[in-house]
Each structure stands twice: as C-alpha cells, then as structure tokens.
Amino acid sequence: MGVTEIIKNLIQKGGKRVWTLVTLVVGVGMSFIAFYLPEKVLYGIIGVSGATVFYDTIFKTFQKIFEKKEETER
C-alpha cells in the first residue's frame, strides 16, 4: 500500500483503472524484489512504505483532530 501511495503522489492522474494497473505492477515488482534482490533493498522499501502509510493514516488523522479542536476553541 505504501509504495502505491508514493507512486500516486508522483503521478497525478485520475482513474481507477490506472491505479488498479499500478497496484498490480507494484505487487509484481515487490515480489521480484523479495525473491531476487538483497534483503537490505527490501528493508529500505518496507521502511519508506511504512512511513508513507503512517503519514497517510495516523498523522493525517491526528492533524484533523487538532484542527477541529482549534476551530472549536475560537
């Protein structure tokens, strides 16, 4: 999920079909990486992907909560 989100941010085009295709390509690419490249490469990708997922889910949720709290205090 994180790698796909990174790619979505780099490619600013709409359409569910496009992103379905990108998701499939990323899945095949990650499988290739897992089987054929050194573990250090895979760990790096997992780290970046995890950080992206954290930012998109947890960080943005807290940001929205704090923004709503600030608006109610005004």
PDB file of N, CA, C, O and CB in Angstrom:
ATOM      1  N   MET A   1       0.816  -1.186   0.000  1.00  0.00           N
ATOM      2  CA  MET A   1       0.000   0.000   0.000  1.00  0.00           C
ATOM      3  C   MET A   1       0.864   1.255   0.000  1.00  0.00           C
ATOM      4  O   MET A   1       0.560   2.204  -0.723  1.00  0.00           O
ATOM      5  CB  MET A   1      -0.930  -0.005   1.193  1.00  0.00           C
ATOM      6  N   GLY A   2       1.900   1.282   0.769  1.00  0.00           N
ATOM      7  CA  GLY A   2       2.738   2.466   0.853  1.00  0.00           C
ATOM      8  C   GLY A   2       3.441   2.795  -0.446  1.00  0.00           C
ATOM      9  O   GLY A   2       3.521   3.962  -0.830  1.00  0.00           O
ATOM     10  N   VAL A   3       3.954   1.780  -1.132  1.00  0.00           N
ATOM     11  CA  VAL A   3       4.632   2.018  -2.410  1.00  0.00           C
ATOM     12  C   VAL A   3       3.648   2.574  -3.427  1.00  0.00           C
ATOM     13  O   VAL A   3       3.984   3.487  -4.181  1.00  0.00           O
ATOM     14  CB  VAL A   3       5.276   0.717  -2.942  1.00  0.00           C
ATOM     15  N   THR A   4       2.435   2.033  -3.453  1.00  0.00           N
ATOM     16  CA  THR A   4       1.410   2.532  -4.375  1.00  0.00           C
ATOM     17  C   THR A   4       1.067   3.984  -4.067  1.00  0.00           C
ATOM     18  O   THR A   4       0.863   4.776  -4.987  1.00  0.00           O
ATOM     19  CB  THR A   4       0.143   1.662  -4.298  1.00  0.00           C
ATOM     20  N   GLU A   5       1.000   4.345  -2.788  1.00  0.00           N
ATOM     21  CA  GLU A   5       0.699   5.725  -2.418  1.00  0.00           C
ATOM     22  C   GLU A   5       1.816   6.665  -2.873  1.00  0.00           C
ATOM     23  O   GLU A   5       1.548   7.779  -3.321  1.00  0.00           O
ATOM     24  CB  GLU A   5       0.492   5.839  -0.899  1.00  0.00           C
ATOM     25  N   ILE A   6       3.049   6.222  -2.758  1.00  0.00           N
ATOM     26  CA  ILE A   6       4.173   7.040  -3.229  1.00  0.00           C
ATOM     27  C   ILE A   6       4.045   7.277  -4.727  1.00  0.00           C
ATOM     28  O   ILE A   6       4.224   8.398  -5.203  1.00  0.00           O
ATOM     29  CB  ILE A   6       5.530   6.359  -2.902  1.00  0.00           C
ATOM     30  N   ILE A   7       3.738   6.233  -5.456  1.00  0.00           N
ATOM     31  CA  ILE A   7       3.592   6.356  -6.907  1.00  0.00           C
ATOM     32  C   ILE A   7       2.410   7.260  -7.248  1.00  0.00           C
ATOM     33  O   ILE A   7       2.496   8.063  -8.177  1.00  0.00           O
ATOM     34  CB  ILE A   7       3.408   4.965  -7.555  1.00  0.00           C
ATOM     35  N   LYS A   8       1.307   7.140  -6.507  1.00  0.00           N
ATOM     36  CA  LYS A   8       0.148   8.018  -6.740  1.00  0.00           C
ATOM     37  C   LYS A   8       0.528   9.481  -6.550  1.00  0.00           C
ATOM     38  O   LYS A   8       0.066  10.350  -7.288  1.00  0.00           O
ATOM     39  CB  LYS A   8      -1.011   7.648  -5.794  1.00  0.00           C
ATOM     40  N   ASN A   9       1.365   9.745  -5.563  1.00  0.00           N
ATOM     41  CA  ASN A   9       1.780  11.125  -5.329  1.00  0.00           C
ATOM     42  C   ASN A   9       2.701  11.635  -6.432  1.00  0.00           C
ATOM     43  O   ASN A   9       2.706  12.828  -6.736  1.00  0.00           O
ATOM     44  CB  ASN A   9       2.476  11.241  -3.982  1.00  0.00           C
ATOM     45  N   LEU A  10       3.469  10.747  -7.025  1.00  0.00           N
ATOM     46  CA  LEU A  10       4.359  11.150  -8.104  1.00  0.00           C
ATOM     47  C   LEU A  10       3.612  11.333  -9.422  1.00  0.00           C
ATOM     48  O   LEU A  10       3.952  12.211 -10.215  1.00  0.00           O
ATOM     49  CB  LEU A  10       5.463  10.127  -8.273  1.00  0.00           C
ATOM     50  N   ILE A  11       2.600  10.509  -9.655  1.00  0.00           N
ATOM     51  CA  ILE A  11       1.813  10.565 -10.890  1.00  0.00           C
ATOM     52  C   ILE A  11       0.442  11.121 -10.543  1.00  0.00           C
ATOM     53  O   ILE A  11      -0.362  10.445  -9.902  1.00  0.00           O
ATOM     54  CB  ILE A  11       1.696   9.150 -11.568  1.00  0.00           C
ATOM     55  N   GLN A  12       0.178  12.329 -10.957  1.00  0.00           N
ATOM     56  CA  GLN A  12      -1.078  12.991 -10.626  1.00  0.00           C
ATOM     57  C   GLN A  12      -2.119  12.799 -11.734  1.00  0.00           C
ATOM     58  O   GLN A  12      -2.485  13.751 -12.422  1.00  0.00           O
ATOM     59  CB  GLN A  12      -0.838  14.484 -10.380  1.00  0.00           C
ATOM     60  N   LYS A  13      -2.587  11.567 -11.899  1.00  0.00           N
ATOM     61  CA  LYS A  13      -3.638  11.293 -12.879  1.00  0.00           C
ATOM     62  C   LYS A  13      -4.747  10.530 -12.188  1.00  0.00           C
ATOM     63  O   LYS A  13      -4.490   9.744 -11.276  1.00  0.00           O
ATOM     64  CB  LYS A  13      -3.090  10.493 -14.099  1.00  0.00           C
ATOM     65  N   GLY A  14      -5.983  10.757 -12.617  1.00  0.00           N
ATOM     66  CA  GLY A  14      -7.127  10.083 -12.015  1.00  0.00           C
ATOM     67  C   GLY A  14      -7.459   8.797 -12.742  1.00  0.00           C
ATOM     68  O   GLY A  14      -6.797   8.421 -13.709  1.00  0.00           O
ATOM     69  N   GLY A  15      -8.498   8.128 -12.258  1.00  0.00           N
ATOM     70  CA  GLY A  15      -8.968   6.918 -12.905  1.00  0.00           C
ATOM     71  C   GLY A  15      -8.647   5.671 -12.114  1.00  0.00           C
ATOM     72  O   GLY A  15      -7.491   5.408 -11.786  1.00  0.00           O
ATOM     73  N   LYS A  16      -9.681   4.906 -11.810  1.00  0.00           N
ATOM     74  CA  LYS A  16      -9.478   3.696 -11.020  1.00  0.00           C
ATOM     75  C   LYS A  16      -8.743   2.626 -11.814  1.00  0.00           C
ATOM     76  O   LYS A  16      -7.971   1.858 -11.240  1.00  0.00           O
ATOM     77  CB  LYS A  16     -10.812   3.156 -10.534  1.00  0.00           C
ATOM     78  N   ARG A  17      -8.965   2.563 -13.100  1.00  0.00           N
ATOM     79  CA  ARG A  17      -8.291   1.542 -13.902  1.00  0.00           C
ATOM     80  C   ARG A  17      -6.786   1.747 -13.892  1.00  0.00           C
ATOM     81  O   ARG A  17      -6.023   0.784 -13.818  1.00  0.00           O
ATOM     82  CB  ARG A  17      -8.811   1.559 -15.339  1.00  0.00           C
ATOM     83  N   VAL A  18      -6.365   2.990 -13.964  1.00  0.00           N
ATOM     84  CA  VAL A  18      -4.938   3.299 -13.959  1.00  0.00           C
ATOM     85  C   VAL A  18      -4.324   2.824 -12.649  1.00  0.00           C
ATOM     86  O   VAL A  18      -3.264   2.199 -12.655  1.00  0.00           O
ATOM     87  CB  VAL A  18      -4.695   4.818 -14.158  1.00  0.00           C
ATOM     88  N   TRP A  19      -4.979   3.112 -11.527  1.00  0.00           N
ATOM     89  CA  TRP A  19      -4.411   2.752 -10.233  1.00  0.00           C
ATOM     90  C   TRP A  19      -4.510   1.262  -9.953  1.00  0.00           C
ATOM     91  O   TRP A  19      -3.684   0.719  -9.221  1.00  0.00           O
ATOM     92  CB  TRP A  19      -5.099   3.521  -9.135  1.00  0.00           C
ATOM     93  N   THR A  20      -5.497   0.596 -10.517  1.00  0.00           N
ATOM     94  CA  THR A  20      -5.552  -0.857 -10.412  1.00  0.00           C
ATOM     95  C   THR A  20      -4.356  -1.462 -11.120  1.00  0.00           C
ATOM     96  O   THR A  20      -3.728  -2.386 -10.603  1.00  0.00           O
ATOM     97  CB  THR A  20      -6.866  -1.405 -11.002  1.00  0.00           C
ATOM     98  N   LEU A  21      -4.036  -0.951 -12.295  1.00  0.00           N
ATOM     99  CA  LEU A  21      -2.883  -1.433 -13.042  1.00  0.00           C
ATOM    100  C   LEU A  21      -1.586  -1.131 -12.293  1.00  0.00           C
ATOM    101  O   LEU A  21      -0.701  -1.983 -12.216  1.00  0.00           O
ATOM    102  CB  LEU A  21      -2.850  -0.803 -14.438  1.00  0.00           C
ATOM    103  N   VAL A  22      -1.472   0.060 -11.751  1.00  0.00           N
ATOM    104  CA  VAL A  22      -0.279   0.429 -10.993  1.00  0.00           C
ATOM    105  C   VAL A  22      -0.119  -0.495  -9.786  1.00  0.00           C
ATOM    106  O   VAL A  22       0.992  -0.932  -9.485  1.00  0.00           O
ATOM    107  CB  VAL A  22      -0.356   1.907 -10.538  1.00  0.00           C
ATOM    108  N   THR A  23      -1.216  -0.795  -9.094  1.00  0.00           N
ATOM    109  CA  THR A  23      -1.171  -1.681  -7.938  1.00  0.00           C
ATOM    110  C   THR A  23      -0.679  -3.068  -8.322  1.00  0.00           C
ATOM    111  O   THR A  23       0.122  -3.668  -7.606  1.00  0.00           O
ATOM    112  CB  THR A  23      -2.543  -1.775  -7.291  1.00  0.00           C
ATOM    113  N   LEU A  24      -1.159  -3.576  -9.450  1.00  0.00           N
ATOM    114  CA  LEU A  24      -0.714  -4.894  -9.910  1.00  0.00           C
ATOM    115  C   LEU A  24       0.766  -4.885 -10.269  1.00  0.00           C
ATOM    116  O   LEU A  24       1.500  -5.810  -9.919  1.00  0.00           O
ATOM    117  CB  LEU A  24      -1.540  -5.344 -11.116  1.00  0.00           C
ATOM    118  N   VAL A  25       1.199  -3.855 -10.958  1.00  0.00           N
ATOM    119  CA  VAL A  25       2.610  -3.751 -11.337  1.00  0.00           C
ATOM    120  C   VAL A  25       3.494  -3.646 -10.093  1.00  0.00           C
ATOM    121  O   VAL A  25       4.545  -4.283 -10.019  1.00  0.00           O
ATOM    122  CB  VAL A  25       2.835  -2.530 -12.257  1.00  0.00           C
ATOM    123  N   VAL A  26       3.070  -2.849  -9.125  1.00  0.00           N
ATOM    124  CA  VAL A  26       3.838  -2.714  -7.883  1.00  0.00           C
ATOM    125  C   VAL A  26       3.895  -4.053  -7.151  1.00  0.00           C
ATOM    126  O   VAL A  26       4.940  -4.413  -6.609  1.00  0.00           O
ATOM    127  CB  VAL A  26       3.217  -1.628  -6.971  1.00  0.00           C
ATOM    128  N   GLY A  27       2.792  -4.791  -7.127  1.00  0.00           N
ATOM    129  CA  GLY A  27       2.777  -6.104  -6.484  1.00  0.00           C
ATOM    130  C   GLY A  27       3.760  -7.067  -7.125  1.00  0.00           C
ATOM    131  O   GLY A  27       4.486  -7.777  -6.429  1.00  0.00           O
ATOM    132  N   VAL A  28       3.785  -7.093  -8.447  1.00  0.00           N
ATOM    133  CA  VAL A  28       4.736  -7.954  -9.157  1.00  0.00           C
ATOM    134  C   VAL A  28       6.167  -7.486  -8.899  1.00  0.00           C
ATOM    135  O   VAL A  28       7.066  -8.301  -8.692  1.00  0.00           O
ATOM    136  CB  VAL A  28       4.438  -7.961 -10.677  1.00  0.00           C
ATOM    137  N   GLY A  29       6.369  -6.183  -8.913  1.00  0.00           N
ATOM    138  CA  GLY A  29       7.698  -5.640  -8.650  1.00  0.00           C
ATOM    139  C   GLY A  29       8.181  -5.970  -7.243  1.00  0.00           C
ATOM    140  O   GLY A  29       9.346  -6.320  -7.052  1.00  0.00           O
ATOM    141  N   MET A  30       7.296  -5.861  -6.262  1.00  0.00           N
ATOM    142  CA  MET A  30       7.676  -6.194  -4.887  1.00  0.00           C
ATOM    143  C   MET A  30       7.995  -7.680  -4.760  1.00  0.00           C
ATOM    144  O   MET A  30       8.905  -8.056  -4.021  1.00  0.00           O
ATOM    145  CB  MET A  30       6.554  -5.808  -3.907  1.00  0.00           C
ATOM    146  N   SER A  31       7.262  -8.518  -5.467  1.00  0.00           N
ATOM    147  CA  SER A  31       7.564  -9.954  -5.461  1.00  0.00           C
ATOM    148  C   SER A  31       8.949 -10.202  -6.038  1.00  0.00           C
ATOM    149  O   SER A  31       9.717 -11.000  -5.500  1.00  0.00           O
ATOM    150  CB  SER A  31       6.502 -10.742  -6.260  1.00  0.00           C
ATOM    151  N   PHE A  32       9.266  -9.525  -7.124  1.00  0.00           N
ATOM    152  CA  PHE A  32      10.592  -9.641  -7.731  1.00  0.00           C
ATOM    153  C   PHE A  32      11.667  -9.214  -6.739  1.00  0.00           C
ATOM    154  O   PHE A  32      12.683  -9.891  -6.578  1.00  0.00           O
ATOM    155  CB  PHE A  32      10.679  -8.790  -9.014  1.00  0.00           C
ATOM    156  N   ILE A  33      11.434  -8.094  -6.084  1.00  0.00           N
ATOM    157  CA  ILE A  33      12.402  -7.587  -5.112  1.00  0.00           C
ATOM    158  C   ILE A  33      12.581  -8.579  -3.969  1.00  0.00           C
ATOM    159  O   ILE A  33      13.705  -8.843  -3.541  1.00  0.00           O
ATOM    160  CB  ILE A  33      11.955  -6.219  -4.565  1.00  0.00           C
ATOM    161  N   ALA A  34      11.482  -9.122  -3.482  1.00  0.00           N
ATOM    162  CA  ALA A  34      11.551 -10.047  -2.349  1.00  0.00           C
ATOM    163  C   ALA A  34      12.338 -11.306  -2.691  1.00  0.00           C
ATOM    164  O   ALA A  34      13.036 -11.849  -1.834  1.00  0.00           O
ATOM    165  CB  ALA A  34      10.149 -10.425  -1.894  1.00  0.00           C
ATOM    166  N   PHE A  35      12.236 -11.771  -3.922  1.00  0.00           N
ATOM    167  CA  PHE A  35      12.895 -13.020  -4.304  1.00  0.00           C
ATOM    168  C   PHE A  35      14.326 -12.844  -4.801  1.00  0.00           C
ATOM    169  O   PHE A  35      15.178 -13.691  -4.532  1.00  0.00           O
ATOM    170  CB  PHE A  35      12.094 -13.697  -5.363  1.00  0.00           C
ATOM    171  N   TYR A  36      14.601 -11.763  -5.516  1.00  0.00           N
ATOM    172  CA  TYR A  36      15.864 -11.679  -6.240  1.00  0.00           C
ATOM    173  C   TYR A  36      16.858 -10.634  -5.755  1.00  0.00           C
ATOM    174  O   TYR A  36      18.052 -10.765  -6.021  1.00  0.00           O
ATOM    175  CB  TYR A  36      15.578 -11.420  -7.634  1.00  0.00           C
ATOM    176  N   LEU A  37      16.409  -9.612  -5.061  1.00  0.00           N
ATOM    177  CA  LEU A  37      17.339  -8.578  -4.613  1.00  0.00           C
ATOM    178  C   LEU A  37      17.730  -8.802  -3.157  1.00  0.00           C
ATOM    179  O   LEU A  37      17.042  -9.527  -2.438  1.00  0.00           O
ATOM    180  CB  LEU A  37      16.719  -7.183  -4.789  1.00  0.00           C
ATOM    181  N   PRO A  38      18.820  -8.192  -2.715  1.00  0.00           N
ATOM    182  CA  PRO A  38      19.247  -8.372  -1.320  1.00  0.00           C
ATOM    183  C   PRO A  38      18.192  -7.881  -0.331  1.00  0.00           C
ATOM    184  O   PRO A  38      17.381  -7.010  -0.644  1.00  0.00           O
ATOM    185  CB  PRO A  38      20.564  -7.637  -1.073  1.00  0.00           C
ATOM    186  N   GLU A  39      18.224  -8.454   0.854  1.00  0.00           N
ATOM    187  CA  GLU A  39      17.246  -8.093   1.883  1.00  0.00           C
ATOM    188  C   GLU A  39      17.323  -6.620   2.256  1.00  0.00           C
ATOM    189  O   GLU A  39      16.306  -6.023   2.610  1.00  0.00           O
ATOM    190  CB  GLU A  39      17.454  -8.944   3.120  1.00  0.00           C
ATOM    191  N   LYS A  40      18.497  -6.028   2.186  1.00  0.00           N
ATOM    192  CA  LYS A  40      18.645  -4.620   2.556  1.00  0.00           C
ATOM    193  C   LYS A  40      17.798  -3.716   1.670  1.00  0.00           C
ATOM    194  O   LYS A  40      17.262  -2.713   2.141  1.00  0.00           O
ATOM    195  CB  LYS A  40      20.110  -4.202   2.472  1.00  0.00           C
ATOM    196  N   VAL A  41      17.673  -4.060   0.397  1.00  0.00           N
ATOM    197  CA  VAL A  41      16.837  -3.276  -0.519  1.00  0.00           C
ATOM    198  C   VAL A  41      15.375  -3.391  -0.102  1.00  0.00           C
ATOM    199  O   VAL A  41      14.657  -2.394  -0.039  1.00  0.00           O
ATOM    200  CB  VAL A  41      17.022  -3.752  -1.989  1.00  0.00           C
ATOM    201  N   LEU A  42      14.945  -4.612   0.180  1.00  0.00           N
ATOM    202  CA  LEU A  42      13.566  -4.846   0.611  1.00  0.00           C
ATOM    203  C   LEU A  42      13.276  -4.110   1.916  1.00  0.00           C
ATOM    204  O   LEU A  42      12.211  -3.507   2.057  1.00  0.00           O
ATOM    205  CB  LEU A  42      13.302  -6.354   0.781  1.00  0.00           C
ATOM    206  N   TYR A  43      14.197  -4.148   2.863  1.00  0.00           N
ATOM    207  CA  TYR A  43      14.000  -3.450   4.138  1.00  0.00           C
ATOM    208  C   TYR A  43      13.868  -1.944   3.935  1.00  0.00           C
ATOM    209  O   TYR A  43      13.071  -1.292   4.610  1.00  0.00           O
ATOM    210  CB  TYR A  43      15.161  -3.746   5.091  1.00  0.00           C
ATOM    211  N   GLY A  44      14.635  -1.399   3.024  1.00  0.00           N
ATOM    212  CA  GLY A  44      14.527   0.030   2.734  1.00  0.00           C
ATOM    213  C   GLY A  44      13.171   0.393   2.164  1.00  0.00           C
ATOM    214  O   GLY A  44      12.569   1.392   2.559  1.00  0.00           O
ATOM    215  N   ILE A  45      12.694  -0.415   1.237  1.00  0.00           N
ATOM    216  CA  ILE A  45      11.371  -0.161   0.635  1.00  0.00           C
ATOM    217  C   ILE A  45      10.272  -0.315   1.673  1.00  0.00           C
ATOM    218  O   ILE A  45       9.329   0.476   1.702  1.00  0.00           O
ATOM    219  CB  ILE A  45      11.115  -1.121  -0.549  1.00  0.00           C
ATOM    220  N   ILE A  46      10.385  -1.319   2.519  1.00  0.00           N
ATOM    221  CA  ILE A  46       9.384  -1.517   3.573  1.00  0.00           C
ATOM    222  C   ILE A  46       9.395  -0.330   4.542  1.00  0.00           C
ATOM    223  O   ILE A  46       8.337   0.112   4.988  1.00  0.00           O
ATOM    224  CB  ILE A  46       9.650  -2.844   4.339  1.00  0.00           C
ATOM    225  N   GLY A  47      10.567   0.180   4.864  1.00  0.00           N
ATOM    226  CA  GLY A  47      10.655   1.331   5.752  1.00  0.00           C
ATOM    227  C   GLY A  47       9.991   2.570   5.174  1.00  0.00           C
ATOM    228  O   GLY A  47       9.234   3.252   5.865  1.00  0.00           O
ATOM    229  N   VAL A  48      10.268   2.859   3.922  1.00  0.00           N
ATOM    230  CA  VAL A  48       9.658   4.018   3.259  1.00  0.00           C
ATOM    231  C   VAL A  48       8.147   3.815   3.128  1.00  0.00           C
ATOM    232  O   VAL A  48       7.373   4.748   3.341  1.00  0.00           O
ATOM    233  CB  VAL A  48      10.296   4.250   1.860  1.00  0.00           C
ATOM    234  N   SER A  49       7.736   2.613   2.783  1.00  0.00           N
ATOM    235  CA  SER A  49       6.304   2.319   2.647  1.00  0.00           C
ATOM    236  C   SER A  49       5.593   2.455   3.982  1.00  0.00           C
ATOM    237  O   SER A  49       4.498   3.013   4.052  1.00  0.00           O
ATOM    238  CB  SER A  49       6.094   0.909   2.084  1.00  0.00           C
ATOM    239  N   GLY A  50       6.207   1.950   5.034  1.00  0.00           N
ATOM    240  CA  GLY A  50       5.601   2.066   6.363  1.00  0.00           C
ATOM    241  C   GLY A  50       5.459   3.514   6.791  1.00  0.00           C
ATOM    242  O   GLY A  50       4.442   3.896   7.369  1.00  0.00           O
ATOM    243  N   ALA A  51       6.468   4.321   6.513  1.00  0.00           N
ATOM    244  CA  ALA A  51       6.399   5.744   6.852  1.00  0.00           C
ATOM    245  C   ALA A  51       5.288   6.440   6.069  1.00  0.00           C
ATOM    246  O   ALA A  51       4.599   7.309   6.604  1.00  0.00           O
ATOM    247  CB  ALA A  51       7.746   6.427   6.574  1.00  0.00           C
ATOM    248  N   THR A  52       5.116   6.062   4.812  1.00  0.00           N
ATOM    249  CA  THR A  52       4.057   6.653   3.991  1.00  0.00           C
ATOM    250  C   THR A  52       2.681   6.272   4.516  1.00  0.00           C
ATOM    251  O   THR A  52       1.792   7.119   4.604  1.00  0.00           O
ATOM    252  CB  THR A  52       4.201   6.214   2.532  1.00  0.00           C
ATOM    253  N   VAL A  53       2.502   5.007   4.864  1.00  0.00           N
ATOM    254  CA  VAL A  53       1.223   4.557   5.419  1.00  0.00           C
ATOM    255  C   VAL A  53       0.953   5.258   6.742  1.00  0.00           C
ATOM    256  O   VAL A  53      -0.176   5.676   6.999  1.00  0.00           O
ATOM    257  CB  VAL A  53       1.216   3.023   5.611  1.00  0.00           C
ATOM    258  N   PHE A  54       1.974   5.392   7.587  1.00  0.00           N
ATOM    259  CA  PHE A  54       1.824   6.113   8.861  1.00  0.00           C
ATOM    260  C   PHE A  54       1.372   7.543   8.608  1.00  0.00           C
ATOM    261  O   PHE A  54       0.451   8.032   9.262  1.00  0.00           O
ATOM    262  CB  PHE A  54       3.152   6.108   9.655  1.00  0.00           C
ATOM    263  N   TYR A  55       2.013   8.210   7.668  1.00  0.00           N
ATOM    264  CA  TYR A  55       1.664   9.604   7.385  1.00  0.00           C
ATOM    265  C   TYR A  55       0.228   9.707   6.872  1.00  0.00           C
ATOM    266  O   TYR A  55      -0.525  10.579   7.304  1.00  0.00           O
ATOM    267  CB  TYR A  55       2.642  10.207   6.356  1.00  0.00           C
ATOM    268  N   ASP A  56      -0.153   8.816   5.948  1.00  0.00           N
ATOM    269  CA  ASP A  56      -1.478   8.897   5.341  1.00  0.00           C
ATOM    270  C   ASP A  56      -2.600   8.515   6.292  1.00  0.00           C
ATOM    271  O   ASP A  56      -3.729   8.972   6.114  1.00  0.00           O
ATOM    272  CB  ASP A  56      -1.535   8.019   4.134  1.00  0.00           C
ATOM    273  N   THR A  57      -2.327   7.699   7.288  1.00  0.00           N
ATOM    274  CA  THR A  57      -3.399   7.263   8.182  1.00  0.00           C
ATOM    275  C   THR A  57      -3.327   7.952   9.536  1.00  0.00           C
ATOM    276  O   THR A  57      -4.213   8.737   9.877  1.00  0.00           O
ATOM    277  CB  THR A  57      -3.343   5.761   8.370  1.00  0.00           C
ATOM    278  N   ILE A  58      -2.311   7.677  10.294  1.00  0.00           N
ATOM    279  CA  ILE A  58      -2.241   8.145  11.672  1.00  0.00           C
ATOM    280  C   ILE A  58      -1.963   9.644  11.752  1.00  0.00           C
ATOM    281  O   ILE A  58      -2.679  10.363  12.448  1.00  0.00           O
ATOM    282  CB  ILE A  58      -1.169   7.380  12.428  1.00  0.00           C
ATOM    283  N   PHE A  59      -0.955  10.119  11.064  1.00  0.00           N
ATOM    284  CA  PHE A  59      -0.573  11.530  11.155  1.00  0.00           C
ATOM    285  C   PHE A  59      -1.690  12.445  10.669  1.00  0.00           C
ATOM    286  O   PHE A  59      -2.022  13.425  11.335  1.00  0.00           O
ATOM    287  CB  PHE A  59       0.696  11.786  10.349  1.00  0.00           C
ATOM    288  N   LYS A  60      -2.269  12.134   9.517  1.00  0.00           N
ATOM    289  CA  LYS A  60      -3.344  12.980   8.984  1.00  0.00           C
ATOM    290  C   LYS A  60      -4.573  12.957   9.884  1.00  0.00           C
ATOM    291  O   LYS A  60      -5.274  13.962  10.000  1.00  0.00           O
ATOM    292  CB  LYS A  60      -3.727  12.527   7.573  1.00  0.00           C
ATOM    293  N   THR A  61      -4.842  11.809  10.528  1.00  0.00           N
ATOM    294  CA  THR A  61      -5.973  11.729  11.454  1.00  0.00           C
ATOM    295  C   THR A  61      -5.748  12.649  12.641  1.00  0.00           C
ATOM    296  O   THR A  61      -6.647  13.401  13.016  1.00  0.00           O
ATOM    297  CB  THR A  61      -6.185  10.281  11.935  1.00  0.00           C
ATOM    298  N   PHE A  62      -4.560  12.602  13.239  1.00  0.00           N
ATOM    299  CA  PHE A  62      -4.248  13.496  14.356  1.00  0.00           C
ATOM    300  C   PHE A  62      -4.277  14.955  13.919  1.00  0.00           C
ATOM    301  O   PHE A  62      -4.718  15.818  14.677  1.00  0.00           O
ATOM    302  CB  PHE A  62      -2.878  13.154  14.947  1.00  0.00           C
ATOM    303  N   GLN A  63      -3.818  15.235  12.722  1.00  0.00           N
ATOM    304  CA  GLN A  63      -3.825  16.598  12.220  1.00  0.00           C
ATOM    305  C   GLN A  63      -5.258  17.120  12.114  1.00  0.00           C
ATOM    306  O   GLN A  63      -5.530  18.261  12.487  1.00  0.00           O
ATOM    307  CB  GLN A  63      -3.123  16.672  10.855  1.00  0.00           C
ATOM    308  N   LYS A  64      -6.167  16.299  11.613  1.00  0.00           N
ATOM    309  CA  LYS A  64      -7.571  16.707  11.513  1.00  0.00           C
ATOM    310  C   LYS A  64      -8.188  16.922  12.888  1.00  0.00           C
ATOM    311  O   LYS A  64      -8.962  17.859  13.084  1.00  0.00           O
ATOM    312  CB  LYS A  64      -8.375  15.661  10.742  1.00  0.00           C
ATOM    313  N   ILE A  65      -7.849  16.056  13.843  1.00  0.00           N
ATOM    314  CA  ILE A  65      -8.382  16.200  15.205  1.00  0.00           C
ATOM    315  C   ILE A  65      -7.921  17.515  15.813  1.00  0.00           C
ATOM    316  O   ILE A  65      -8.727  18.238  16.399  1.00  0.00           O
ATOM    317  CB  ILE A  65      -7.942  15.014  16.097  1.00  0.00           C
ATOM    318  N   PHE A  66      -6.637  17.839  15.686  1.00  0.00           N
ATOM    319  CA  PHE A  66      -6.115  19.080  16.243  1.00  0.00           C
ATOM    320  C   PHE A  66      -6.688  20.307  15.540  1.00  0.00           C
ATOM    321  O   PHE A  66      -6.928  21.329  16.183  1.00  0.00           O
ATOM    322  CB  PHE A  66      -4.602  19.094  16.153  1.00  0.00           C
ATOM    323  N   GLU A  67      -6.911  20.218  14.225  1.00  0.00           N
ATOM    324  CA  GLU A  67      -7.512  21.349  13.502  1.00  0.00           C
ATOM    325  C   GLU A  67      -8.942  21.586  13.966  1.00  0.00           C
ATOM    326  O   GLU A  67      -9.357  22.732  14.139  1.00  0.00           O
ATOM    327  CB  GLU A  67      -7.486  21.099  11.982  1.00  0.00           C
ATOM    328  N   LYS A  68      -9.699  20.507  14.171  1.00  0.00           N
ATOM    329  CA  LYS A  68     -11.076  20.655  14.664  1.00  0.00           C
ATOM    330  C   LYS A  68     -11.078  21.236  16.070  1.00  0.00           C
ATOM    331  O   LYS A  68     -11.926  22.065  16.398  1.00  0.00           O
ATOM    332  CB  LYS A  68     -11.812  19.298  14.650  1.00  0.00           C
ATOM    333  N   LYS A  69     -10.134  20.808  16.903  1.00  0.00           N
ATOM    334  CA  LYS A  69     -10.043  21.319  18.271  1.00  0.00           C
ATOM    335  C   LYS A  69      -9.733  22.804  18.252  1.00  0.00           C
ATOM    336  O   LYS A  69     -10.306  23.565  19.032  1.00  0.00           O
ATOM    337  CB  LYS A  69      -8.971  20.558  19.072  1.00  0.00           C
ATOM    338  N   GLU A  70      -8.837  23.228  17.377  1.00  0.00           N
ATOM    339  CA  GLU A  70      -8.502  24.646  17.276  1.00  0.00           C
ATOM    340  C   GLU A  70      -9.709  25.468  16.811  1.00  0.00           C
ATOM    341  O   GLU A  70      -9.931  26.576  17.300  1.00  0.00           O
ATOM    342  CB  GLU A  70      -7.325  24.845  16.312  1.00  0.00           C
ATOM    343  N   GLU A  71     -10.479  24.934  15.880  1.00  0.00           N
ATOM    344  CA  GLU A  71     -11.652  25.655  15.382  1.00  0.00           C
ATOM    345  C   GLU A  71     -12.709  25.804  16.473  1.00  0.00           C
ATOM    346  O   GLU A  71     -13.367  26.842  16.548  1.00  0.00           O
ATOM    347  CB  GLU A  71     -12.250  24.933  14.168  1.00  0.00           C
ATOM    348  N   THR A  72     -12.882  24.805  17.306  1.00  0.00           N
ATOM    349  CA  THR A  72     -13.885  24.898  18.375  1.00  0.00           C
ATOM    350  C   THR A  72     -13.452  25.844  19.487  1.00  0.00           C
ATOM    351  O   THR A  72     -14.297  26.407  20.182  1.00  0.00           O
ATOM    352  CB  THR A  72     -14.162  23.520  18.957  1.00  0.00           C
ATOM    353  N   GLU A  73     -12.151  26.024  19.663  1.00  0.00           N
ATOM    354  CA  GLU A  73     -11.656  26.926  20.701  1.00  0.00           C
ATOM    355  C   GLU A  73     -11.769  28.386  20.291  1.00  0.00           C
ATOM    356  O   GLU A  73     -11.701  29.270  21.145  1.00  0.00           O
ATOM    357  CB  GLU A  73     -10.214  26.600  21.031  1.00  0.00           C
ATOM    358  N   ARG A  74     -11.938  28.651  19.028  1.00  0.00           N
ATOM    359  CA  ARG A  74     -12.016  30.044  18.562  1.00  0.00           C
ATOM    360  C   ARG A  74     -13.319  30.638  18.848  1.00  0.00           C
ATOM    361  O   ARG A  74     -13.552  31.802  18.522  1.00  0.00           O
ATOM    362  CB  ARG A  74     -11.751  30.147  17.112  1.00  0.00           C
TER     363      ARG A  74
END
